[in-house]
Amino acid sequence: MLDILIVGSGPAGLSAAVYAKRAGLNVLVAEKVYFGTGQVAESNRVDNYLGISGINGYELGEKFRTHAEQLGVEFVNKEALNFIRDNDIWKVEFDNGDVLKTKTVIYATGAIHRHLNIAGESEYAGKGVSYCATCDGAFFKGKVTAVIGGGNTALDDALYLSDISSKVYLIHRRDEFRGSYDTVKKLKEKENVEMIMNSKLQEITGGEIVTGITLEDGRSISVDGVFIAVGMVPVTEAVKSVVTLDDNGYIIAGENGKTSAKGFFAAGDVRTKELRQIITAVSDGANAAVQAENYVRK
Ligand code: NAP
């Protein structure tokens, strides 16, 4: 019987694992993707993690992982699908049929990229359509790209691609950006970045690979790559009947990670919170682990 099953191996899950292991608890981390470190791996450069400035996201994720491994944290590579509470114990069923029993769960599955659900999007995924500029940007050296969205991710992506692509269209549905003023200023100074405001994408077109986009106003633009950065969707499908979610699908939980279900804690981007950053996910993991420890010891 486990004391804590941590679901998810991003910054929140790994931080929880470090705290739980150091507290002498019997802890296991279940991850859907082998050696996954979550969204952090997608950041080309992380500049706002205290004490470690200017680090590549993948490298930072690996440091988190190594820290947990050095303490002896164990990982399993399978997806948790069902959570059943039975006599104060959680029975967790996995995609491969395995069942684990645990006193508590720390759910730290994060969020995934939102899709536009337009024609051509799924057809050209991996053939010119990408959700991660830092992962796929290098394929578009000297080519024309479009970034869709107006938040910090879209702005950062456009800035990153402006150093790789010959031309970057930044297409946003409103007349002002949601993301940082500072990045918008930098983008305006870039000669190869063209901002198209008040515009929505209607279709992504091409043959074998992407060759263009069509906007809702009928304009067609030739591009080689489309980077979609329109926000994230929490990974909560497996727990929607277990804990209370907010209207956007995030698990309702405060800083202490406590959810509507006893012994079930939420940490990181998957919970309701104001600021979704690596540092707040790490903080969440620590908080949830301490709460889970208190619960187990009681
Ligand atoms: P976000 O802040 O939620 O922005 C999503 C953007 O996509 C918004 O501009 C939104 O438009 C647009 N959008 C949403 N659905 C759309 C649709 N169907 N069609 C067209 N546009 C659509 O998401 P994010 O940029 O991924 O950022 C997530 C969080 O991470 C934020 O808190 C952000 O500050 C943070 N972050 C921080 C950094 C950094 O500090 N460097 C970097 C990346 C992300 P509207 O504006 O009209 O709603």
Residues whose N, C-alpha, C, O or C-beta is under 5 A from the ligand:
A	BS01	NAP	L116 G149 G150 G151 N152 T153 A154 R173 R174 R178 A229 V230 G231 M232 R276
